[in-house]
Amino acid sequence: MDFKIAIEKDEDGWYIVTVPALPGCVSQGKTEKEAKKNIAEAIELHLSALARDGIPLYHRHGAKETFVAIDI
């Protein structure tokens, strides 16, 4: 199963990773490679916790992601 992740470098130089499909699933690493390894483990743990607690993981068929521009 593949998950889209978002990686950002913070002000201290750490890579912070979130999983949009799994709110609250966050990890970090000193390098991008380490951050990806850590988020993979975090996803596994997150999914295990959902299964243990009987919380279903829904896949939203037909959902579309895109971008919108705003003027500020």
N, CA, C and O atoms as a GROMACS GRO file, in nm:
protein
  288
    1MET      N    1   0.085  -0.117   0.000
    1MET     CA    2   0.000   0.000   0.000
    1MET      C    3   0.090   0.124   0.000
    1MET      O    4   0.185   0.133   0.079
    2ASP      N    5   0.062   0.216  -0.087
    2ASP     CA    6   0.141   0.339  -0.097
    2ASP      C    7   0.064   0.455  -0.036
    2ASP      O    8  -0.058   0.464  -0.047
    3PHE      N    9   0.138   0.544   0.029
    3PHE     CA   10   0.080   0.664   0.088
    3PHE      C   11   0.157   0.786   0.038
    3PHE      O   12   0.279   0.784   0.030
    4LYS      N   13   0.083   0.890   0.004
    4LYS     CA   14   0.145   1.018  -0.031
    4LYS      C   15   0.196   1.082   0.098
    4LYS      O   16   0.124   1.083   0.199
    5ILE      N   17   0.317   1.133   0.096
    5ILE     CA   18   0.373   1.201   0.213
    5ILE      C   19   0.413   1.343   0.175
    5ILE      O   20   0.435   1.373   0.058
    6ALA      N   21   0.422   1.428   0.275
    6ALA     CA   22   0.469   1.565   0.256
    6ALA      C   23   0.594   1.583   0.341
    6ALA      O   24   0.593   1.553   0.460
    7ILE      N   25   0.700   1.632   0.281
    7ILE     CA   26   0.828   1.652   0.351
    7ILE      C   27   0.863   1.800   0.350
    7ILE      O   28   0.861   1.865   0.245
    8GLU      N   29   0.895   1.851   0.468
    8GLU     CA   30   0.937   1.991   0.481
    8GLU      C   31   1.062   1.996   0.568
    8GLU      O   32   1.076   1.918   0.662
    9LYS      N   33   1.151   2.087   0.536
    9LYS     CA   34   1.270   2.107   0.617
    9LYS      C   35   1.241   2.220   0.714
    9LYS      O   36   1.203   2.330   0.673
   10ASP      N   37   1.259   2.194   0.844
   10ASP     CA   38   1.228   2.298   0.943
   10ASP      C   39   1.346   2.392   0.964
   10ASP      O   40   1.452   2.375   0.904
   11GLU      N   41   1.326   2.490   1.049
   11GLU     CA   42   1.428   2.593   1.072
   11GLU      C   43   1.556   2.540   1.136
   11GLU      O   44   1.660   2.605   1.131
   12ASP      N   45   1.548   2.420   1.196
   12ASP     CA   46   1.666   2.359   1.257
   12ASP      C   47   1.736   2.260   1.164
   12ASP      O   48   1.835   2.198   1.201
   13GLY      N   49   1.683   2.246   1.042
   13GLY     CA   50   1.745   2.158   0.944
   13GLY      C   51   1.691   2.016   0.944
   13GLY      O   52   1.738   1.934   0.865
   14TRP      N   53   1.595   1.984   1.029
   14TRP     CA   54   1.534   1.851   1.032
   14TRP      C   55   1.428   1.841   0.924
   14TRP      O   56   1.365   1.941   0.888
   15TYR      N   57   1.408   1.721   0.872
   15TYR     CA   58   1.302   1.695   0.775
   15TYR      C   59   1.180   1.643   0.850
   15TYR      O   60   1.187   1.540   0.917
   16ILE      N   61   1.069   1.713   0.837
   16ILE     CA   62   0.943   1.677   0.903
   16ILE      C   63   0.853   1.616   0.796
   16ILE      O   64   0.836   1.673   0.688
   17VAL      N   65   0.795   1.500   0.826
   17VAL     CA   66   0.714   1.428   0.730
   17VAL      C   67   0.573   1.406   0.787
   17VAL      O   68   0.557   1.364   0.901
   18THR      N   69   0.472   1.434   0.705
   18THR     CA   70   0.334   1.408   0.743
   18THR      C   71   0.269   1.322   0.635
   18THR      O   72   0.318   1.313   0.522
   19VAL      N   73   0.158   1.259   0.672
   19VAL     CA   74   0.083   1.173   0.580
   19VAL      C   75  -0.059   1.231   0.571
   19VAL      O   76  -0.138   1.211   0.662
   20PRO      N   77  -0.091   1.301   0.462
   20PRO     CA   78  -0.223   1.364   0.452
   20PRO      C   79  -0.339   1.267   0.473
   20PRO      O   80  -0.442   1.307   0.530
   21ALA      N   81  -0.327   1.143   0.430
   21ALA     CA   82  -0.435   1.045   0.444
   21ALA      C   83  -0.449   0.991   0.586
   21ALA      O   84  -0.549   0.928   0.619
   22LEU      N   85  -0.349   1.017   0.670
   22LEU     CA   86  -0.350   0.968   0.808
   22LEU      C   87  -0.324   1.084   0.904
   22LEU      O   88  -0.211   1.102   0.950
   23PRO      N   89  -0.426   1.163   0.932
   23PRO     CA   90  -0.406   1.277   1.022
   23PRO      C   91  -0.342   1.234   1.154
   23PRO      O   92  -0.383   1.137   1.217
   24GLY      N   93  -0.240   1.308   1.194
   24GLY     CA   94  -0.169   1.277   1.318
   24GLY      C   95  -0.049   1.188   1.299
   24GLY      O   96   0.027   1.166   1.394
   25CYS      N   97  -0.030   1.135   1.180
   25CYS     CA   98   0.085   1.049   1.152
   25CYS      C   99   0.200   1.139   1.105
   25CYS      O  100   0.200   1.188   0.992
   26VAL      N  101   0.296   1.160   1.194
   26VAL     CA  102   0.406   1.254   1.170
   26VAL      C  103   0.536   1.190   1.215
   26VAL      O  104   0.539   1.114   1.312
   27SER      N  105   0.645   1.220   1.144
   27SER     CA  106   0.777   1.175   1.187
   27SER      C  107   0.880   1.277   1.140
   27SER      O  108   0.845   1.380   1.082
   28GLN      N  109   1.005   1.247   1.164
   28GLN     CA  110   1.112   1.339   1.126
   28GLN      C  111   1.242   1.262   1.108
   28GLN      O  112   1.251   1.144   1.141
   29GLY      N  113   1.342   1.330   1.056
   29GLY     CA  114   1.474   1.272   1.040
   29GLY      C  115   1.576   1.381   1.011
   29GLY      O  116   1.541   1.490   0.965
   30LYS      N  117   1.702   1.349   1.038
   30LYS     CA  118   1.809   1.446   1.011
   30LYS      C  119   1.834   1.459   0.861
   30LYS      O  120   1.880   1.564   0.814
   31THR      N  121   1.804   1.352   0.786
   31THR     CA  122   1.817   1.354   0.641
   31THR      C  123   1.682   1.316   0.581
   31THR      O  124   1.597   1.261   0.650
   32GLU      N  125   1.664   1.345   0.453
   32GLU     CA  126   1.539   1.308   0.387
   32GLU      C  127   1.524   1.156   0.386
   32GLU      O  128   1.414   1.104   0.405
   33LYS      N  129   1.634   1.085   0.363
   33LYS     CA  130   1.631   0.938   0.362
   33LYS      C  131   1.588   0.884   0.498
   33LYS      O  132   1.504   0.794   0.505
   34GLU      N  133   1.645   0.938   0.604
   34GLU     CA  134   1.610   0.895   0.739
   34GLU      C  135   1.463   0.927   0.770
   34GLU      O  136   1.393   0.848   0.832
   35ALA      N  137   1.417   1.044   0.726
   35ALA     CA  138   1.279   1.084   0.749
   35ALA      C  139   1.182   0.989   0.679
   35ALA      O  140   1.079   0.953   0.735
   36LYS      N  141   1.215   0.948   0.556
   36LYS     CA  142   1.130   0.854   0.483
   36LYS      C  143   1.127   0.718   0.553
   36LYS      O  144   1.022   0.655   0.562
   37LYS      N  145   1.240   0.673   0.601
   37LYS     CA  146   1.246   0.546   0.674
   37LYS      C  147   1.162   0.555   0.801
   37LYS      O  148   1.087   0.463   0.833
   38ASN      N  149   1.174   0.666   0.872
   38ASN     CA  150   1.099   0.684   0.996
   38ASN      C  151   0.949   0.694   0.973
   38ASN      O  152   0.871   0.641   1.052
   39ILE      N  153   0.906   0.762   0.865
   39ILE     CA  154   0.763   0.774   0.840
   39ILE      C  155   0.704   0.640   0.798
   39ILE      O  156   0.588   0.612   0.829
   40ALA      N  157   0.781   0.558   0.729
   40ALA     CA  158   0.732   0.424   0.693
   40ALA      C  159   0.699   0.345   0.820
   40ALA      O  160   0.595   0.279   0.827
   41GLU      N  161   0.787   0.353   0.919
   41GLU     CA  162   0.763   0.286   1.047
   41GLU      C  163   0.643   0.348   1.118
   41GLU      O  164   0.561   0.277   1.176
   42ALA      N  165   0.632   0.480   1.114
   42ALA     CA  166   0.520   0.549   1.179
   42ALA      C  167   0.387   0.510   1.114
   42ALA      O  168   0.287   0.494   1.183
   43ILE      N  169   0.385   0.495   0.981
   43ILE     CA  170   0.263   0.454   0.911
   43ILE      C  171   0.222   0.315   0.956
   43ILE      O  172   0.104   0.291   0.984
   44GLU      N  173   0.318   0.223   0.964
   44GLU     CA  174   0.287   0.087   1.009
   44GLU      C  175   0.227   0.088   1.150
   44GLU      O  176   0.128   0.019   1.176
   45LEU      N  177   0.287   0.164   1.238
   45LEU     CA  178   0.237   0.173   1.375
   45LEU      C  179   0.099   0.238   1.380
   45LEU      O  180   0.011   0.195   1.455
   46HIS      N  181   0.079   0.341   1.299
   46HIS     CA  182  -0.048   0.411   1.294
   46HIS      C  183  -0.159   0.317   1.247
   46HIS      O  184  -0.267   0.312   1.306
   47LEU      N  185  -0.131   0.242   1.139
   47LEU     CA  186  -0.229   0.148   1.086
   47LEU      C  187  -0.258   0.036   1.186
   47LEU      O  188  -0.373  -0.008   1.199
   48SER      N  189  -0.156  -0.010   1.256
   48SER     CA  190  -0.175  -0.114   1.359
   48SER      C  191  -0.265  -0.063   1.470
   48SER      O  192  -0.352  -0.137   1.519
   49ALA      N  193  -0.247   0.062   1.511
   49ALA     CA  194  -0.330   0.121   1.617
   49ALA      C  195  -0.474   0.134   1.570
   49ALA      O  196  -0.566   0.108   1.647
   50LEU      N  197  -0.495   0.176   1.445
   50LEU     CA  198  -0.630   0.186   1.392
   50LEU      C  199  -0.698   0.049   1.392
   50LEU      O  200  -0.814   0.037   1.432
   51ALA      N  201  -0.625  -0.053   1.346
   51ALA     CA  202  -0.681  -0.189   1.341
   51ALA      C  203  -0.711  -0.240   1.482
   51ALA      O  204  -0.817  -0.299   1.505
   52ARG      N  205  -0.620  -0.217   1.575
   52ARG     CA  206  -0.638  -0.262   1.713
   52ARG      C  207  -0.762  -0.199   1.775
   52ARG      O  208  -0.835  -0.264   1.850
   53ASP      N  209  -0.786  -0.071   1.743
   53ASP     CA  210  -0.899   0.002   1.800
   53ASP      C  211  -1.027  -0.013   1.717
   53ASP      O  212  -1.130   0.045   1.751
   54GLY      N  213  -1.020  -0.091   1.608
   54GLY     CA  214  -1.138  -0.114   1.526
   54GLY      C  215  -1.181   0.005   1.443
   54GLY      O  216  -1.298   0.016   1.407
   55ILE      N  217  -1.088   0.094   1.414
   55ILE     CA  218  -1.118   0.213   1.334
   55ILE      C  219  -1.087   0.181   1.188
   55ILE      O  220  -0.973   0.151   1.154
   56PRO      N  221  -1.189   0.188   1.102
   56PRO     CA  222  -1.165   0.151   0.962
   56PRO      C  223  -1.081   0.255   0.889
   56PRO      O  224  -1.085   0.374   0.920
   57LEU      N  225  -1.006   0.208   0.793
   57LEU     CA  226  -0.928   0.294   0.705
   57LEU      C  227  -1.005   0.303   0.574
   57LEU      O  228  -1.018   0.204   0.502
   58TYR      N  229  -1.055   0.420   0.545
   58TYR     CA  230  -1.136   0.439   0.425
   58TYR      C  231  -1.050   0.490   0.311
   58TYR      O  232  -0.966   0.578   0.329
   59HIS      N  233  -1.074   0.434   0.194
   59HIS     CA  234  -1.013   0.486   0.072
   59HIS      C  235  -1.123   0.559  -0.002
   59HIS      O  236  -1.224   0.498  -0.039
   60ARG      N  237  -1.106   0.686  -0.025
   60ARG     CA  238  -1.209   0.767  -0.090
   60ARG      C  239  -1.199   0.754  -0.241
   60ARG      O  240  -1.121   0.826  -0.304
   61HIS      N  241  -1.276   0.664  -0.299
   61HIS     CA  242  -1.277   0.647  -0.444
   61HIS      C  243  -1.335   0.772  -0.508
   61HIS      O  244  -1.435   0.826  -0.462
   62GLY      N  245  -1.272   0.815  -0.613
   62GLY     CA  246  -1.323   0.931  -0.686
   62GLY      C  247  -1.278   1.065  -0.630
   62GLY      O  248  -1.306   1.169  -0.689
   63ALA      N  249  -1.207   1.063  -0.517
   63ALA     CA  250  -1.157   1.189  -0.461
   63ALA      C  251  -1.046   1.242  -0.552
   63ALA      O  252  -0.964   1.166  -0.602
   64LYS      N  253  -1.046   1.370  -0.572
   64LYS     CA  254  -0.948   1.432  -0.660
   64LYS      C  255  -0.871   1.537  -0.582
   64LYS      O  256  -0.929   1.618  -0.509
   65GLU      N  257  -0.739   1.534  -0.597
   65GLU     CA  258  -0.655   1.636  -0.534
   65GLU      C  259  -0.604   1.729  -0.642
   65GLU      O  260  -0.565   1.685  -0.751
   66THR      N  261  -0.604   1.857  -0.612
   66THR     CA  262  -0.555   1.957  -0.706
   66THR      C  263  -0.508   2.078  -0.628
   66THR      O  264  -0.504   2.075  -0.504
   67PHE      N  265  -0.473   2.182  -0.696
   67PHE     CA  266  -0.427   2.305  -0.632
   67PHE      C  267  -0.516   2.421  -0.674
   67PHE      O  268  -0.578   2.417  -0.780
   68VAL      N  269  -0.523   2.521  -0.593
   68VAL     CA  270  -0.598   2.642  -0.627
   68VAL      C  271  -0.509   2.762  -0.590
   68VAL      O  272  -0.444   2.761  -0.485
   69ALA      N  273  -0.507   2.863  -0.676
   69ALA     CA  274  -0.426   2.981  -0.651
   69ALA      C  275  -0.511   3.090  -0.585
   69ALA      O  276  -0.628   3.106  -0.618
   70ILE      N  277  -0.451   3.162  -0.494
   70ILE     CA  278  -0.520   3.275  -0.431
   70ILE      C  279  -0.429   3.397  -0.436
   70ILE      O  280  -0.307   3.383  -0.437
   71ASP      N  281  -0.487   3.513  -0.439
   71ASP     CA  282  -0.411   3.638  -0.437
   71ASP      C  283  -0.419   3.696  -0.297
   71ASP      O  284  -0.527   3.722  -0.244
   72ILE      N  285  -0.302   3.716  -0.237
   72ILE     CA  286  -0.299   3.780  -0.104
   72ILE      C  287  -0.203   3.896  -0.106
   72ILE      O  288  -0.186   3.963  -0.004
   0.00000   0.00000   0.00000
